[in-house]
Amino acid sequence: MGAFSTGMGSTDLAFAMITGGNWFKVPETIKVVLTGTPGEHIYGKDIILELIRQIGVDGALYKAIEFTGDAIKHLGMADRFSIANMVIEAGAKNGIFAVDNITEAYLIERKEANGGLRAEPKIHTSDADATYCQTITIDTAALSPVIAYPFLPSNGKPVEQAVADDLKIDQVMIGSCTNGRIEDLRIAAEIMKGKRVARHTRMIVTPATQKILLQAQHEGLMDILIEAGAVVSNPTCGACLGGYMGILGDGERCVATTNRNFVGRMGARTSEIYLANSAVAAASAIAGKIVDPRDI
């Protein structure tokens, strides 16, 4: 594809249409420095919700976000995927992590599991003199699990606030493209083993892919979750976008590991969605209200 300046004339435009070239604006980059060691039950979900809380849902419009800092070595690929997935909720074009030993180990594992990769990865790094339009530092050691209250992903509050607000819930959803990975199901199963979902609460588990569903079955995670009273759906967007498999009714309140909590996102316009990590979701399903998983 060709790249064209902002001053495209009719000839340039015609050339672009004929050759299939497109004009793209090169986005500015926000640098996010992650420091410290994340505490118990602090995951990528909490980091991205904290970032969105700080800059808002339009804080990175047409920008890239690059994540750096010592704390990254404590983040597995699942955490990084969750973060990169949700930068769009701040308006960003993409989320970037530099390749490190964790990335390389992941690629080797994928290569061995699938008999090779579709293509050899091309590794890029930022220039030493790269310029950034903004730099934000987040101390992951100081984070509590973050809960995004209705009706914006930027309406983040520490879980302690949600506990104080004594928020009874009707439904919990663990899954979606954001947090439906095997790591999320392991977290939920560890918390829920030998326990039961509250009588007045529904719990829906939606693995992100068929492979994750099968792996969860092989690891015995599905037995734990189903015996605890959860309902497991096929991999789907489903309730996340208000389509099916968990649509909320009038006035219902849900804790979800999904990426958005706009008005009417999962059903009735009077329903409420609280975004949270998988540990908060699982612990809250047991309690029937939003709780701090560190207290379970």
N, C-alpha and C positions, 0 to 999 in steps of 0.2 A: 504494500500500500504506500502511496505517496503522502507526504506531509506538505501542507501549504500554509503560507502566511495568512495573517488576518486580513490583509489587503487583497484578497482574491478578486480578480476581474472576471468578466464573462468568459474570456478565453481560458483562464485557469479553471473555472468552474466546469466548462465543457470538457476540458482535458480530464478533470477528475472523474466526471461521469462516464467518459469513454473508457478510461483505463481502470476504473474501479477504485481509484484512490480516494482517500477521505482526509478531511481536515480535523485535526485534534489539537486541543489546547493542552500544553504540558502543565500538569497540576503542580502547584507549590506543595511543599512537604512540611508537615508538622512533626517534630521530633519529640517522642515520649520516652523519657528516661525512667525505667523501673528500677527502684533500689530496694534494699532490704531482703529479708526472707519471709515469704508469705506464711502466716500462722495457720493453725488448724482450721480446716474447712474454708480456706480462702483459695479461690480458683480463678482461672482466666475470666470467668463470668463476672466476678466481683471487680476485677481490674478494669474491664471494659465498661461496666456500669458506672464505676467511679469516674472514668475519663469522660463519659457522656454527661455525667452529672456536672462536671466542671466546665465543659465547653458548650453544652447544649446540643440539640438535635440538628442545628444548622452551623455548628462551630467549625466544621471541616468541609463545608460545601466546595466541591470541585478541588479537593486537595487530597494528597496522599498522607498517610500516617505511618511513620517508621518507628518501630519499637526497639529500644536499645536498653542497656544497663545491666548491672550485675544480677538483678533478680531473674533475668530470663533463664539463667541456668537452672532455676528451680521450676520452670514451666515445661511440662511435657507437650507433645504435639497436640493433644486434645485441647489443652488450655490455649495454645497458640491459634488453633483453628477457631475456637470460640471467639477469641478476641478479633481475629481478622474478619470473621463472618459478620460481626456486629459493628464494624467501623461505619458501615452504611447508615447506621442509626444516628450517626453524627454528621451525615451527609458526605462522607469521604468516598473517593473513587476506589481506594484500595488500602489494605493494611499490610505492612511489610515487616518481616523478621529476617535478619541476616542468617545465612546457613551456619550452623555450628555442629558440634559432635552429636547432639541430639537429633538434628535434622538428618545427618548422614546415617545414623543408626536406623532411623525410620525408613529411609530410602532403601537401605540394604535389606531390612526386614520385608518391605513391600516387594522388592525384587525377588527375593527367595520364595516368598509365599505365592507369587503370581507367575513364577517362571520367567521373570524379566519385566522390564518397564516398557511402556509404550514408546518412550523416547528417552534418550540420555538427558538428564537435567543440565541446564545451563546455569552456572552459578554467577551471580552478580553481587557486587558489594558497593557500598556508597563510597564516593571519593573522600579522601581525607579532608579536603577543603570544601566539602558540600555545604551549601547554604540552606538554612531553614527559615521559614516565615514565622515560626513560633516554637518554643521549647517548653515542655511541661514535664515536671518531675512528680512521680507518684511513689510514695514510700509504702511498699506492699506490706511491710511489717506492722504498719499502723492501721491497716484496714480491718474492719469488721465485715462480715458478709453484708453485701449491699442489696437492698430491696428497692426496685423501681416501682413507686406508687403510681396509680392511674393519674393522668392518662397519657404519660410520655415516658419514654425510656430515660429521659434526663431527670426525672423526678425521683432521684435516688436518695435513700435514707439508710442509716445503719440499722441492722436487724434489731438492735436494742430499742429503737424507736417503734418498730413494728410490734415488738413484744409488749411494750408499754401501752400501745394502742389496743391491745387485746382483740386482734382481728380474727374472728371466726371465719372459716373458709368452707365452701361447698364442694370445691373440686381442686385437685392437684393434677398437673400434667407434666410429666418428665419425658422429654424427647425433642423432636424437630431437628432441623439441620444445625441449629446452634448448639444444642446439648443433648443429643440423642446417641452419643457415642458409647462404646463399650465401657469406657471409664466412668461415665455418668451412671450407667446401670450398676456397675460395681459399687459405686458410692452409695446408691440408693439401697442396694441389697444388703450392704454391710450394716446400714442403719436400721433396716426393717426386719432383719433376721430375727425370728421368734416373736415379732410384734404384729399388731393388727392396725389396719386403717380405721380411723374413728368412724363410728356408726353413721354420723350425719355427713360424712365426707366421701366423695368419689375420688378414685385415683386411676389415672390413665397413663400407661407407659407406651411410648411410641418410638421404637428403635429407628435410627436414621436410615439404615439400609438392611437388606436381607442378610448380608454377611454378618452384620452386627447382631441381628436377631438370632442367627444360627450359633454364633459364638457364645451369646448369652445363654442359649439353651445348653450348649456343651459344658459351660462352666457352672451350670446349676443355678444361675441367677434368676431365671424365669420361675423356677420352683419356689424360690424364696419370695419373690414379688407377688406371685399369684396366691400363694398360701397366706400372705399378709393381707390379701383382699384387693390387690390391684387388678385392673383389667388391661390386658396387653393387646394393642392393635397392630395391624400390619404397618410396615413403614409407609408413612404418608404425611403430607402437610396437614390434612384433616382439620382438627380443632384449632390449630395455630392460626388459620386464616378464616375461621368461622364456617368451614365447609361441612364437616361431619365428624363423627367419633368424639363427641365431647363439647357440643355447642352449649354455651351458657344461656340460662334463662334470665328473666327479669330479676334484677337485684342480686344475682348470684355473684359470689366472690371466688376467684381462682388464683392459686399460686402456680406459675408456669415457668419453665426453663426456656421458653421461646424468646423471640427477639423483639416483639412489639406489644404494646399494651394500649393502643389507641381506643377511642370510643367505639364500641361495637365490633372490635377486632375479632373476638371469639364468639359472637352471638348477639344477644340483646344489648341495646344501647345503654341500658341501665346497669349492665353487669360491670364488674371490676376485675382487672387483671394486675397481679403483682408479680413482676419479674424477679427471679431469684436463681441461685445455683441449685444443683441437684441435691445437695445435703440439706439445705433449707427446705426444699420441696418435700423430700422424704420424711424429715422430722415433723414437718407441719401436717403431713397426711396422718401421721400417728396421733398427733395432739388434737387435730381438728381445728387448729388455729395456727397462725404464724408464730414459730418459735425459733430459738437459736439452737442449731444442731450441736453446738459446743456444750450445751447443757443436757443433752440426751445421754 
